[in-house]
Amino acid sequence: MKTNRAYPRAVITEKGARALESGHPWVYEGEIRRFALPSGEAWDNNGSLKPGAREALNANASGNTSGTAETEGDSGTTRPKRNDFRERRRRKELLNAPRTEDEIIPLDALPDGSIVDVVNLKGTYLGTGLLSRHSRIRVRLVTRNANDDFSPAFWERKIRWAWEYRKTVMGDDDITACRVIFSEADEFPGLIVDRFNDVLVTQTLSAGMERLKPVIFPALLRVFTEDGVLLRGIYERNDVSTRALEGLEQTTGWWSASDTSDFAPTVTDITENGVRYHVDFANGQKTGFFLDQKYNRRAVARLARGRRVLDCCTHTGSFALNAARGGAQFVRAVDVSETAIDMARENARLNGPDVSGRMDFTVANIFDLLPELERTHNPERFDFIILDPPAFTKSRSTIGSAARGYREINYRAMRILPRGGYLATCSCSHFMDHEHFKRMLTEAARDAGVRLRQIEERQQAPDHPIVWGIPETDYLKCLLFQVV
C-alpha cells in the first residue's frame, strides 16, 4: 500500500477482516476498533452512541435483575425471553459506547460519505470505502486497489466498465431496458440505475452515493451521450424507507442542474422479448418495472403455447403477456392491486388484439384465490401456473413465516394443476436462499402428493450480476417444473 495516503483509516477486527477477504464488501459498526486521521488523531470507537451509555447500562444492571428469563411450569426450568437476543445486542452496543465527548468522532473530521481506508489489526490494507455514520453498515467498499485516487475520472471509468459489461452480456436488443448499475455488484454501493428507453431511473440508498451524485450523475449522462444514446434525463426514486438508516430523507423527481419543465412526462415505453410496455417510473414499484425476470419470462413463453395459464402476482402483466405472445390458449392475470391490473390491461392493449384477446384480468389475493380454485376443482382448467410473489421476507428473522407463505401458494398450485401440468415458481428474497427455497418446494410437493420433474433452474438476468462472496447479489430463484 502507498504510504502517506490522505485518507482516514478504519482498523477492524479479525472477524471483519476475514469477511472482507472472503469477498464481502461491508464493514459493520461493531467490527471497527478505531479510526485514525492522517494527522495522527485517533478514536477507539465509531461514535455511534452518546457518552455515558456505558455507565447507564451498569447502573441499570445493578438496580434491575429481573426480566431475563421465564420459569416453565412447576419444574423450575427457565427459558430465554423472546426479546433476549435484542437485549444482548443492545447491551453490546452500549458497552462499546464512548465514555466521554472526546472519544466521539467530530462530524467535521469524518462526515457522511468520507473516503476511508480499511486495514486489519496489523495495518494491512484491505480496501477503501465510503463512511456512513448512521448505518450499522459503517463502511461500504468501493475498491480493493490501493492505487485508486477517487477522482471524477475514477468514477466515470467505473461507469464505463458497467455499461460496456451490459452491452456485452445483453446485446443490442436488450440494452434499451436494462439495469446499468447494480449497487455492490458494480462497486457503487447503495446505487441502482435502470435504463428505460430514454430515461435513467435511480435509487440512492447510501450516504456515500448521495454525496457523490454531483460527480456520478453527470458522468452517467456523458457516457450515454458519447455512446450515441439520447436521454431525457435522470429521474430519482428515493421514496424508500431504508434511506432513513443512512440519515437520508425520501425524495423523488428529476435530477438536473437546469430547469426541468421539458422533463414533465414520467411515463415511457419499452420493448422486452418483443412485448411492449408502458413504464410509469414515477409511480410504479421500485424504479417502475422489474427487469431481472427478463429471460425467465422468455422461458415461460416457450412452455405456454396451447396452454391455459394462471399468472399470480402479475404486477404489470409481464409474465402473462409473454405467455400470451408465446401462444397460450388463454391467460388469466391476477394481482391484489387494482392499479397494477389497470396497467397490465393497458399493456395488453398495447400489444394488439392477438395478445389482449386471449387474456383476462382479475383483482384478487392469491391466498384466497388458490384455495378457492382447489375447492372448485379448477373450473377454468389451468394447466400452467406462474407464481412470482413479492418478497415474503426482508430479514433472516422472518424466514420461517416466509417459508410458510411460499409453501402455501406452491402447495395449492400443485394441488390445482393436472398431472402433466406446468409450474413456474419464483422468489426474489435473498434471505430465502436456494437451499431454503428448494426444501420448501420438496415439502410442498410431498404434502400435495405429487412429484416434480425439473425443467430448468434459473436466476436473474446478467444485467443484475451475481458476484461470488456477496450473497446479497444472488437473490432471485426461478424454477420450472412439470407436475407428474
VEXPATI-566012 format. One line per 8 residues: for each residue x, y, z of C-alpha. Coordinates in Angstrom, 1 decimal, padded with zeros to 4 digits, always signed. Layout:
BEGIN
X,Y,Z ~ ...;
***
This chain:
BEGIN
+000.0,+000.0,+000.0 ~ +001.1,+003.5,-000.7 ~ +002.5,+005.4,+002.3 ~ +001.4,+008.9,+003.3 ~ -002.2,+008.3,+002.0 ~ -004.5,+011.3,+002.6 ~ -007.5,+009.2,+003.8 ~ -008.6,+008.3,+007.3;
-008.1,+004.6,+008.4 ~ -010.6,+002.3,+010.0 ~ -008.9,-000.5,+011.9 ~ -011.2,-003.5,+012.0 ~ -011.4,-006.8,+014.0 ~ -010.2,-010.2,+012.8 ~ -013.8,-011.2,+012.1 ~ -014.4,-008.2,+009.9;
-011.1,-008.7,+008.1 ~ -012.0,-012.4,+007.3 ~ -015.3,-011.2,+005.9 ~ -013.7,-008.7,+003.6 ~ -011.0,-011.2,+002.5 ~ -013.8,-013.7,+001.5 ~ -015.3,-011.1,-000.8 ~ -017.9,-009.3,+001.3;
-018.0,-005.6,+000.7 ~ -019.2,-004.2,+004.1 ~ -017.7,-003.3,+007.5 ~ -020.3,-003.3,+010.3 ~ -020.0,-000.8,+013.2 ~ -019.2,-003.4,+015.7 ~ -016.2,-004.6,+013.6 ~ -014.4,-001.2,+013.8;
-011.8,-001.0,+016.6 ~ -010.6,+002.6,+015.9 ~ -010.5,+005.4,+013.4 ~ -007.3,+007.3,+012.7 ~ -006.8,+010.5,+010.7 ~ -003.6,+011.2,+008.7 ~ -002.9,+013.9,+011.3 ~ -002.4,+011.2,+013.9;
-005.7,+011.9,+015.8 ~ -007.5,+008.7,+016.7 ~ -010.7,+007.4,+018.3 ~ -011.2,+004.0,+019.8 ~ -014.8,+003.6,+018.7 ~ -017.1,+004.6,+015.9 ~ -019.1,+007.2,+017.9 ~ -022.4,+005.6,+017.3;
-023.9,+006.3,+020.7 ~ -023.8,+009.2,+023.2 ~ -021.3,+009.3,+026.0 ~ -022.4,+008.0,+029.4 ~ -024.3,+005.0,+027.9 ~ -021.9,+002.5,+029.5 ~ -022.4,+004.0,+032.9 ~ -026.2,+003.9,+032.4;
-026.0,+000.3,+031.5 ~ -024.0,-000.6,+034.6 ~ -026.4,+001.3,+036.8 ~ -029.4,-000.4,+035.3 ~ -027.8,-003.8,+035.6 ~ -027.1,-003.3,+039.4 ~ -030.6,-002.0,+040.1 ~ -032.7,-004.4,+038.0;
-032.0,-008.1,+037.9 ~ -035.5,-009.2,+036.7 ~ -036.8,-009.9,+033.2 ~ -034.0,-012.1,+031.8 ~ -035.8,-015.5,+031.9 ~ -039.2,-017.1,+032.3 ~ -040.0,-020.1,+034.5 ~ -041.7,-023.1,+032.8;
-044.4,-024.8,+034.8 ~ -043.5,-026.5,+038.2 ~ -040.2,-027.9,+037.0 ~ -038.4,-024.7,+037.7 ~ -036.6,-024.8,+034.4 ~ -036.1,-021.5,+032.6 ~ -036.0,-020.4,+029.0 ~ -034.8,-017.1,+027.5;
-037.4,-014.5,+026.8 ~ -038.2,-013.9,+023.1 ~ -036.5,-010.4,+023.2 ~ -033.4,-011.8,+024.9 ~ -031.4,-011.6,+021.6 ~ -032.3,-008.0,+021.1 ~ -031.3,-007.2,+024.7 ~ -027.9,-008.8,+024.3;
-027.3,-006.9,+021.1 ~ -028.4,-003.6,+022.9 ~ -026.0,-004.4,+025.8 ~ -023.1,-005.0,+023.4 ~ -023.8,-001.7,+021.6 ~ -023.9,+000.2,+025.0 ~ -020.7,-001.4,+026.2 ~ -019.0,-000.2,+023.0;
-020.3,+003.4,+023.6 ~ -017.8,+006.2,+024.2 ~ -017.0,+007.2,+027.8 ~ -016.5,+010.9,+027.0 ~ -017.2,+013.5,+024.3 ~ -013.5,+013.4,+023.4 ~ -014.0,+009.8,+022.2 ~ -016.7,+010.7,+019.7;
-015.6,+011.3,+016.1 ~ -016.3,+015.0,+015.2 ~ -018.7,+015.4,+012.3 ~ -016.4,+017.9,+010.6 ~ -013.5,+015.4,+010.9 ~ -015.3,+012.4,+009.3 ~ -018.6,+013.5,+007.7 ~ -021.0,+011.0,+006.0;
-019.6,+009.8,+002.7 ~ -016.0,+010.2,+003.7 ~ -013.4,+008.0,+001.9 ~ -011.9,+005.7,+004.4 ~ -009.1,+003.1,+004.1 ~ -009.8,-000.2,+005.9 ~ -006.9,-002.1,+007.5 ~ -006.7,-005.1,+009.7;
-005.2,-005.1,+013.2 ~ -001.7,-005.4,+011.8 ~ -002.2,-002.4,+009.5 ~ -002.5,-004.4,+006.2 ~ -004.6,-002.7,+003.6 ~ -007.9,-004.4,+002.8 ~ -009.8,-001.9,+000.7 ~ -011.2,+001.6,+000.6;
-014.8,+002.5,+001.1 ~ -017.4,+005.2,+002.0 ~ -018.3,+006.0,+005.6 ~ -021.9,+006.2,+006.9 ~ -022.1,+007.5,+010.5 ~ -025.8,+006.5,+010.8 ~ -026.0,+003.0,+009.4 ~ -025.0,-000.3,+011.1;
-023.0,-000.9,+007.8 ~ -020.4,+001.7,+008.7 ~ -018.1,+001.4,+005.7 ~ -019.0,+000.1,+002.2 ~ -016.0,-000.8,+000.0 ~ -015.7,+000.7,-003.5 ~ -012.2,-000.7,-004.3 ~ -009.6,-003.1,-003.1;
-006.8,-001.4,-005.1 ~ -004.6,+000.9,-003.0 ~ -003.6,+002.8,-006.1 ~ -007.0,+004.2,-007.0 ~ -007.3,+008.0,-006.5 ~ -011.1,+008.6,-006.4 ~ -011.1,+011.5,-008.8 ~ -014.1,+012.1,-011.1;
-012.2,+010.1,-013.7 ~ -012.2,+007.1,-011.4 ~ -016.0,+007.1,-011.1 ~ -016.5,+007.7,-014.8 ~ -014.2,+004.8,-015.6 ~ -016.3,+002.5,-013.4 ~ -019.5,+003.7,-015.1 ~ -018.0,+002.9,-018.5;
-017.0,-000.6,-017.3 ~ -020.5,-001.2,-016.0 ~ -022.1,+000.0,-019.3 ~ -019.7,-002.0,-021.5 ~ -020.5,-005.1,-019.5 ~ -024.2,-004.7,-020.1 ~ -023.7,-004.2,-023.8 ~ -021.7,-007.4,-023.9;
-024.0,-009.7,-021.9 ~ -027.4,-008.2,-023.0 ~ -026.8,-007.5,-026.7 ~ -028.1,-004.6,-028.8 ~ -031.8,-005.7,-028.5 ~ -031.9,-005.8,-024.7 ~ -029.9,-002.8,-023.5 ~ -032.7,-000.3,-024.2;
-034.3,-001.6,-021.0 ~ -031.7,-003.0,-018.5 ~ -030.0,-002.4,-015.2 ~ -027.0,-000.2,-015.8 ~ -025.6,-000.2,-012.2 ~ -026.4,-002.8,-009.6 ~ -025.1,-001.4,-006.3 ~ -022.3,-003.5,-004.8;
-022.1,-005.8,-007.8 ~ -020.6,-002.8,-009.7 ~ -018.8,-001.3,-006.7 ~ -021.3,+001.6,-006.4 ~ -022.7,+000.5,-003.0 ~ -026.2,+001.7,-002.5 ~ -026.8,+002.9,-006.0 ~ -029.3,+001.5,-008.5;
-029.5,+002.8,-012.1 ~ -032.1,+001.3,-014.5 ~ -032.5,+002.4,-018.1 ~ -036.0,+002.6,-019.6 ~ -035.5,+003.6,-023.2 ~ -034.9,+007.4,-023.0 ~ -034.7,+007.7,-019.2 ~ -032.4,+006.6,-016.4;
-034.2,+005.9,-013.1 ~ -032.1,+005.8,-009.9 ~ -032.3,+004.9,-006.3 ~ -029.6,+006.2,-004.0 ~ -029.6,+004.2,-000.8 ~ -026.3,+005.1,+000.9 ~ -024.8,+008.2,+002.3 ~ -021.7,+007.8,+000.2;
-023.5,+007.6,-003.1 ~ -025.8,+010.5,-002.1 ~ -022.7,+012.7,-001.5 ~ -021.2,+011.6,-004.9 ~ -024.3,+012.3,-007.0 ~ -022.8,+015.6,-008.4 ~ -019.9,+013.6,-009.7 ~ -021.6,+010.3,-010.8;
-024.8,+011.6,-012.4 ~ -023.2,+014.0,-014.9 ~ -020.7,+011.2,-015.7 ~ -023.6,+008.8,-016.4 ~ -025.2,+011.3,-018.9 ~ -021.8,+011.9,-020.5 ~ -021.1,+008.2,-021.1 ~ -024.5,+007.6,-022.7;
-024.2,+010.8,-024.9 ~ -020.8,+009.7,-026.1 ~ -022.3,+006.3,-027.0 ~ -025.0,+008.0,-029.1 ~ -027.8,+007.4,-026.7 ~ -030.2,+010.4,-026.3 ~ -031.7,+010.6,-022.8 ~ -034.3,+012.9,-021.5;
-032.6,+012.9,-018.1 ~ -032.3,+011.1,-014.7 ~ -035.3,+010.5,-012.5 ~ -034.8,+009.8,-008.8 ~ -036.9,+007.3,-007.0 ~ -035.6,+007.8,-003.5 ~ -039.0,+007.2,-001.8 ~ -037.7,+004.2,+000.2;
-037.7,+003.9,+004.0 ~ -034.2,+002.4,+004.1 ~ -032.8,+005.8,+003.3 ~ -033.6,+006.7,+006.9 ~ -031.0,+004.1,+008.1 ~ -028.4,+006.3,+006.3 ~ -029.7,+009.6,+007.7 ~ -031.2,+010.5,+004.4;
-034.7,+011.9,+003.6 ~ -037.1,+010.4,+001.0 ~ -037.3,+012.4,-002.3 ~ -038.5,+011.9,-005.9 ~ -038.2,+013.9,-009.0 ~ -036.0,+014.8,-011.9 ~ -032.3,+015.3,-011.2 ~ -031.0,+018.2,-013.2;
-028.9,+021.3,-012.8 ~ -031.2,+023.2,-015.1 ~ -035.0,+023.8,-015.5 ~ -036.9,+020.5,-015.6 ~ -040.0,+021.8,-017.4 ~ -039.2,+019.9,-020.5 ~ -039.0,+016.7,-018.5 ~ -042.6,+016.6,-017.2;
-043.8,+013.2,-018.6 ~ -043.0,+010.4,-016.2 ~ -044.1,+007.5,-018.5 ~ -042.1,+005.9,-021.2 ~ -042.4,+002.8,-023.5 ~ -040.1,-000.1,-023.6 ~ -039.9,-003.4,-025.5 ~ -038.7,-006.6,-023.9;
-038.8,-010.0,-025.6 ~ -040.9,-008.4,-028.3 ~ -043.5,-007.3,-025.7 ~ -044.4,-003.6,-025.4 ~ -044.9,-002.0,-022.0 ~ -045.8,+001.4,-020.6 ~ -043.4,+002.1,-017.7 ~ -044.7,+004.6,-015.1;
-041.3,+005.2,-013.5 ~ -042.6,+007.9,-011.1 ~ -045.4,+005.8,-009.5 ~ -044.6,+002.1,-010.3 ~ -042.9,-000.2,-007.8 ~ -039.2,+000.2,-007.2 ~ -037.9,+002.0,-010.3 ~ -041.1,+001.4,-012.3;
-040.6,-002.1,-013.8 ~ -038.9,-005.3,-012.8 ~ -036.1,-006.0,-015.2 ~ -034.5,-009.0,-013.5 ~ -037.0,-011.6,-014.8 ~ -036.4,-010.7,-018.5 ~ -035.1,-014.1,-019.7 ~ -037.2,-016.1,-017.2;
-040.3,-014.6,-019.0 ~ -038.9,-015.8,-022.3 ~ -038.5,-019.3,-020.8 ~ -042.1,-019.2,-019.7 ~ -043.3,-018.1,-023.1 ~ -041.7,-021.2,-024.7 ~ -043.8,-023.5,-022.4 ~ -047.0,-021.6,-022.7;
-048.0,-022.5,-026.3 ~ -051.5,-024.0,-026.4 ~ -051.9,-023.9,-022.6 ~ -054.3,-022.3,-020.2 ~ -052.2,-020.1,-017.9 ~ -052.8,-018.6,-014.5 ~ -050.3,-015.8,-013.7 ~ -050.4,-015.0,-010.0;
-049.0,-011.7,-008.7 ~ -048.8,-010.4,-012.3 ~ -047.9,-006.8,-011.3 ~ -048.0,-005.0,-014.7 ~ -048.6,-008.2,-016.6 ~ -045.1,-009.2,-017.7 ~ -045.2,-013.0,-017.3 ~ -048.8,-013.1,-018.6;
-048.0,-011.0,-021.7 ~ -045.0,-013.2,-022.5 ~ -047.2,-016.3,-022.2 ~ -049.9,-014.8,-024.4 ~ -047.4,-013.8,-027.0 ~ -045.8,-017.2,-026.8 ~ -049.1,-018.8,-028.0 ~ -051.0,-019.6,-024.8;
-054.6,-020.5,-025.5 ~ -055.8,-018.3,-022.5 ~ -054.1,-016.3,-019.8 ~ -055.7,-015.0,-016.6 ~ -053.5,-012.3,-014.9 ~ -054.1,-011.8,-011.2 ~ -052.9,-009.2,-008.7 ~ -054.1,-007.8,-005.4;
-053.5,-004.3,-006.7 ~ -056.2,-002.7,-008.8 ~ -053.7,-000.1,-010.1 ~ -051.3,-002.9,-011.2 ~ -054.2,-004.7,-013.0 ~ -055.2,-001.5,-014.8 ~ -051.6,-001.1,-016.0 ~ -051.4,-004.8,-017.1;
-054.7,-004.4,-019.0 ~ -053.2,-001.3,-020.8 ~ -050.0,-003.2,-021.6 ~ -052.1,-006.0,-023.1 ~ -053.9,-003.4,-025.3 ~ -050.5,-002.0,-026.4 ~ -049.6,-005.5,-027.9 ~ -052.7,-005.7,-030.1;
-055.8,-007.9,-030.2 ~ -053.9,-011.1,-030.9 ~ -052.4,-010.8,-027.4 ~ -055.1,-009.0,-025.5 ~ -057.9,-011.1,-027.0 ~ -056.6,-014.2,-025.2 ~ -056.2,-012.5,-021.8 ~ -058.4,-011.6,-018.8;
-057.6,-009.8,-015.6 ~ -058.6,-010.3,-012.0 ~ -058.1,-008.3,-008.8 ~ -057.7,-010.9,-006.1 ~ -055.5,-012.1,-003.2 ~ -053.9,-015.3,-004.3 ~ -054.1,-016.6,-000.7 ~ -057.8,-016.5,-001.2;
-058.0,-017.4,-005.0 ~ -055.8,-020.5,-005.0 ~ -057.7,-022.3,-002.2 ~ -061.0,-021.5,-004.0 ~ -059.7,-022.9,-007.3 ~ -058.6,-026.1,-005.4 ~ -062.0,-026.4,-003.7 ~ -063.9,-025.9,-007.0;
-061.6,-028.4,-008.9 ~ -060.0,-025.8,-011.2 ~ -063.1,-024.9,-013.3 ~ -061.1,-022.9,-015.8 ~ -058.8,-025.9,-016.5 ~ -055.5,-024.1,-015.9 ~ -052.6,-026.4,-016.8 ~ -049.8,-023.8,-016.3;
-049.5,-021.7,-013.1 ~ -046.9,-019.0,-012.6 ~ -046.0,-017.8,-009.0 ~ -044.0,-014.7,-008.8 ~ -044.9,-013.1,-005.5 ~ -043.2,-010.1,-003.9 ~ -040.5,-010.9,-001.3 ~ -042.2,-012.6,+001.7;
-039.1,-011.8,+003.9 ~ -036.7,-009.0,+004.1 ~ -034.8,-010.2,+007.1 ~ -033.4,-013.5,+008.5 ~ -035.7,-013.3,+011.5 ~ -038.8,-013.8,+009.3 ~ -037.6,-016.7,+007.1 ~ -039.9,-019.2,+009.0;
-043.1,-017.2,+008.3 ~ -041.9,-016.5,+004.7 ~ -041.4,-020.2,+004.1 ~ -044.9,-020.9,+005.3 ~ -046.3,-018.3,+002.8 ~ -044.3,-019.8,-000.1 ~ -045.2,-023.3,+000.9 ~ -048.9,-022.4,+001.0;
-049.1,-021.0,-002.5 ~ -046.9,-023.7,-004.1 ~ -048.9,-026.4,-002.3 ~ -052.2,-025.0,-003.6 ~ -050.8,-024.6,-007.2 ~ -049.6,-028.3,-007.2 ~ -053.0,-029.4,-006.0 ~ -054.8,-027.4,-008.7;
-052.7,-028.5,-011.6 ~ -053.5,-031.7,-013.5 ~ -050.8,-034.4,-013.9 ~ -048.6,-033.2,-016.7 ~ -049.3,-029.6,-015.9 ~ -046.5,-027.0,-015.6 ~ -045.4,-024.7,-012.7 ~ -043.1,-021.7,-012.7;
-042.3,-020.6,-009.2 ~ -040.1,-017.7,-008.1 ~ -038.7,-016.0,-005.0 ~ -036.9,-012.6,-005.0 ~ -035.7,-012.6,-001.4 ~ -032.0,-013.3,-000.9 ~ -032.8,-014.4,+002.7 ~ -034.9,-017.2,+001.2;
-031.8,-018.7,-000.3 ~ -031.7,-021.6,-002.9 ~ -031.4,-024.3,-000.2 ~ -034.4,-023.0,+001.8 ~ -036.5,-022.5,-001.3 ~ -035.8,-026.0,-002.6 ~ -036.5,-027.5,+000.7 ~ -039.9,-025.7,+000.9;
-040.8,-027.0,-002.6 ~ -039.9,-030.5,-001.6 ~ -042.2,-030.3,+001.4 ~ -045.0,-028.7,-000.6 ~ -044.8,-031.5,-003.3 ~ -044.8,-034.2,-000.7 ~ -047.8,-032.8,+001.1 ~ -049.6,-032.2,-002.2;
-049.0,-035.9,-003.2 ~ -047.2,-035.0,-006.5 ~ -043.7,-035.4,-007.9 ~ -041.8,-032.5,-009.6 ~ -039.9,-033.0,-012.8 ~ -037.5,-030.1,-013.1 ~ -037.2,-028.5,-016.5 ~ -034.7,-025.9,-015.5;
-033.5,-023.7,-012.7 ~ -032.9,-020.0,-013.5 ~ -031.8,-016.8,-011.8 ~ -031.8,-013.1,-012.6 ~ -030.7,-011.7,-016.0 ~ -027.0,-010.9,-016.3 ~ -027.5,-007.2,-016.1 ~ -028.1,-008.0,-012.4;
-024.7,-009.8,-012.0 ~ -024.1,-012.2,-009.2 ~ -020.7,-011.6,-007.5 ~ -019.3,-014.5,-005.6 ~ -018.6,-013.5,-002.0 ~ -021.6,-011.1,-002.0 ~ -024.6,-013.3,-001.2 ~ -027.0,-010.3,-001.4;
-026.4,-010.2,-005.2 ~ -027.6,-013.8,-005.5 ~ -031.3,-013.3,-004.7 ~ -033.6,-014.4,-007.5 ~ -034.8,-018.0,-007.8 ~ -037.0,-019.2,-010.7 ~ -037.7,-022.9,-011.2 ~ -039.7,-024.5,-014.0;
-041.4,-027.9,-013.3 ~ -043.7,-030.4,-014.8 ~ -046.1,-031.9,-012.2 ~ -046.1,-035.7,-012.5;
***
